[in-house]
Structures are given as structure tokens and as C-alpha cells.
Amino acid sequence: MANLQHLEVTKECAVAEFKFSRRRINEIVSAVGVLENLAQFALKPDTERQLRELTKLRIDGTYDYDAEAQRAVWQIAYRTAPETTTGRKVVSASHIKSVAEVLTNIVRDGGLDDGSGIVKPLGELIHASVIEETHERMLQRKLLASGEEQGRTSATQAPPRRQR
């Protein structure tokens, strides 16, 4: 309770001192909360506009932000962001908003359209993805192993004779 009272006093001081509106103070406090939530990541949002999109994230329709969803949206947005020619990621606020909307729809609908027009439950899609990924990795290992086996076989064989 003391922290909440302290926060209210601090907000009132900021309104008086910096001539910020109460709404603006709340935006700043929310942005700081998102930064604290993303502390585990090496790369964090570097603009307030990016943070603002994450503060709006209300997966379950309540007014409480969903910390786990914020982390998921930031990770997905960062990983899928376009890169500059120098390889720097460009994570725009609109990209974050787009990722957040997709995630919100997936949670709301209880699944994801796999391209067939039918929403499939996430468990079913995750199960299929794990099977597919496992199959691909097993195939890669087989190919790697057969390549190593070929390398061993050719190393033990005498080199072909040159014809003159």
C-alpha cells in the first residue's frame, strides 16, 4: 500500500513539476513496467512508441497487462523484424502491433488457421510442428551420417590412377 501511495505522490509531483498530464504520466509508468518485464532480454525496445504497443497488450480483455504475452510478442516481433543492409533489426511499432494482434486473435480463437480456413487448436498445431521438426532433424542427422560414412569409405580406398 505504501508503494502505491508513493507512486501516486510521485505522479502528482510530475504533473506539477513537468506539466505532464495524468494520462502522460501513466503512459510513462506503464512503459517503465514493460522495460522491467523485458529485463531478461539483451535487446529491448529502444523507443517509447515500441513500448506503448506492448503496454496495450491485453490478451484476456482485462486492464492488466499480460507480462508473458509482452515477452512473447517482443521476442516474435524482434525475430521477424526486417533487417537493414547492415543487418540491424528494424522493429517498428506497427510491426509490434501486428504481432500483438495475431497473438491476441490466436488466444481469443483458441487456435490458428493453418491455411485451410479452419481454426485448429494450438495443441494440435504444436504437436504437428514438433513431429515435423523431429522428422527434419532425424533426416539431417542421417544425411550427415551418410556423408561422414562416404568420407570414411573414400579415404580408405586408393586414389584413382592417372592415365598418361
C-alpha positions as CSV (number, residue, x, y, z in Angstrom):
1,M,0.0,0.0,0.0
2,A,2.9,2.4,0.8
3,N,4.4,1.9,-2.6
4,L,1.1,2.7,-4.3
5,Q,0.7,5.9,-2.2
6,H,4.3,6.8,-3.0
7,L,3.6,6.3,-6.7
8,E,0.5,8.5,-6.5
9,V,2.5,11.2,-4.8
10,T,5.3,10.9,-7.4
11,K,2.7,11.1,-10.2
12,E,1.2,14.3,-8.7
13,C,4.7,15.8,-8.4
14,A,5.5,15.0,-12.0
15,V,2.2,16.6,-13.1
16,A,3.0,19.8,-11.1
17,E,6.8,19.9,-11.9
18,F,6.9,18.9,-15.6
19,K,3.4,19.9,-16.6
20,F,2.6,16.4,-17.8
21,S,-1.0,15.3,-17.9
22,R,-2.0,12.5,-15.7
23,R,-2.5,10.3,-18.8
24,R,1.0,11.1,-19.9
25,I,2.4,10.1,-16.5
26,N,0.5,6.8,-16.7
27,E,1.9,6.1,-20.1
28,I,5.5,6.6,-18.9
29,V,4.9,4.5,-15.8
30,S,3.4,1.7,-18.0
31,A,6.4,1.9,-20.4
32,V,8.8,1.5,-17.4
33,G,6.8,-1.5,-16.3
34,V,7.3,-3.1,-19.8
35,L,11.0,-2.4,-19.7
36,E,11.3,-4.1,-16.3
37,N,9.3,-7.0,-17.7
38,L,11.7,-7.4,-20.6
39,A,14.8,-7.1,-18.5
40,Q,15.8,-10.7,-19.2
41,F,16.4,-9.9,-22.9
42,A,19.7,-8.5,-24.2
43,L,17.9,-6.4,-26.8
44,K,15.0,-4.3,-25.6
45,P,12.7,-1.8,-27.3
46,D,14.6,1.5,-27.7
47,T,11.7,3.9,-28.3
48,E,8.7,4.8,-26.3
49,R,6.5,4.1,-29.3
50,Q,7.6,0.5,-29.3
51,L,6.9,0.2,-25.6
52,R,3.5,1.8,-25.9
53,E,2.4,-1.0,-28.2
54,L,3.4,-3.5,-25.6
55,T,1.7,-1.7,-22.8
56,K,-1.6,-2.0,-24.7
57,L,-1.4,-5.8,-24.7
58,R,-4.5,-7.1,-23.0
59,I,-4.8,-10.8,-24.0
60,D,-7.7,-11.7,-21.7
61,G,-9.6,-8.4,-22.2
62,T,-8.8,-7.0,-18.7
63,Y,-7.0,-3.9,-17.9
64,D,-4.0,-5.7,-16.5
65,Y,-1.1,-6.2,-18.9
66,D,0.0,-9.7,-19.5
67,A,3.7,-10.0,-18.8
68,E,4.1,-13.3,-20.5
69,A,2.3,-12.1,-23.6
70,Q,4.5,-8.9,-23.7
71,R,7.7,-11.1,-23.6
72,A,6.3,-13.4,-26.3
73,V,5.3,-10.5,-28.6
74,W,8.6,-8.8,-28.2
75,Q,10.5,-12.0,-29.0
76,I,8.4,-12.7,-32.1
77,A,8.5,-9.1,-33.3
78,Y,12.3,-9.0,-32.9
79,R,12.9,-12.3,-34.6
80,T,10.6,-11.5,-37.5
81,A,11.6,-7.8,-38.0
82,P,13.1,-6.8,-41.3
83,E,16.8,-6.0,-41.4
84,T,18.8,-3.1,-42.8
85,T,21.5,-3.8,-45.3
86,T,24.0,-3.7,-42.3
87,G,22.0,-6.5,-40.6
88,R,20.4,-4.2,-37.9
89,K,16.8,-5.3,-37.0
90,V,14.1,-2.6,-37.5
91,V,11.4,-3.4,-35.0
92,S,8.7,-0.7,-35.8
93,A,5.7,-0.1,-33.5
94,S,3.4,-1.1,-36.3
95,H,5.3,-4.5,-36.6
96,I,4.9,-5.0,-32.8
97,K,1.2,-4.1,-33.1
98,S,0.7,-6.6,-35.9
99,V,2.4,-9.4,-33.9
100,A,0.3,-8.5,-30.9
101,E,-2.9,-8.6,-32.9
102,V,-2.1,-12.0,-34.3
103,L,-1.2,-13.4,-30.8
104,T,-4.4,-11.9,-29.4
105,N,-6.5,-13.5,-32.1
106,I,-4.9,-16.9,-31.6
107,V,-5.6,-16.7,-27.9
108,R,-9.2,-15.4,-28.4
109,D,-9.9,-18.1,-31.1
110,G,-8.2,-20.9,-29.2
111,G,-6.1,-21.8,-32.2
112,L,-4.7,-20.8,-35.5
113,D,-5.8,-21.1,-39.1
114,D,-3.3,-23.5,-40.7
115,G,-4.1,-22.2,-44.2
116,S,-7.2,-24.4,-44.7
117,G,-9.6,-21.8,-43.4
118,I,-10.3,-23.8,-40.3
119,V,-9.0,-22.8,-36.9
120,K,-7.0,-25.7,-35.5
121,P,-6.4,-25.9,-31.7
122,L,-2.9,-24.9,-30.7
123,G,-2.2,-28.2,-29.1
124,E,-2.8,-29.9,-32.5
125,L,-0.6,-27.5,-34.3
126,I,2.2,-27.7,-31.8
127,H,2.0,-31.5,-31.9
128,A,2.3,-31.4,-35.7
129,S,5.2,-28.9,-35.6
130,V,7.1,-31.0,-33.1
131,I,6.7,-34.1,-35.2
132,E,7.7,-32.2,-38.4
133,E,10.8,-30.7,-36.7
134,T,11.8,-34.0,-35.2
135,H,11.5,-35.7,-38.6
136,E,13.6,-32.9,-40.3
137,R,16.3,-33.2,-37.6
138,M,16.4,-37.0,-38.0
139,L,16.7,-36.6,-41.7
140,Q,19.6,-34.1,-41.3
141,R,21.4,-36.5,-39.0
142,K,21.0,-39.4,-41.5
143,L,22.3,-37.2,-44.3
144,L,25.2,-36.0,-42.1
145,A,26.0,-39.6,-41.1
146,S,25.9,-40.9,-44.7
147,G,28.2,-38.1,-45.7
148,E,30.6,-39.0,-43.0
149,E,30.4,-42.7,-43.9
150,Q,31.1,-41.8,-47.6
151,G,34.1,-39.7,-46.5
152,R,35.5,-42.7,-44.5
153,T,34.9,-45.1,-47.3
154,S,36.6,-42.9,-49.9
155,A,39.5,-42.2,-47.5
156,T,40.3,-45.9,-47.2
157,Q,40.2,-46.5,-50.9
158,A,43.3,-45.9,-53.0
159,P,43.2,-42.8,-55.1
160,P,42.4,-43.4,-58.8
161,R,45.4,-43.8,-61.1
162,R,46.1,-41.0,-63.5
163,Q,46.2,-42.1,-67.1
164,R,49.1,-40.9,-69.3
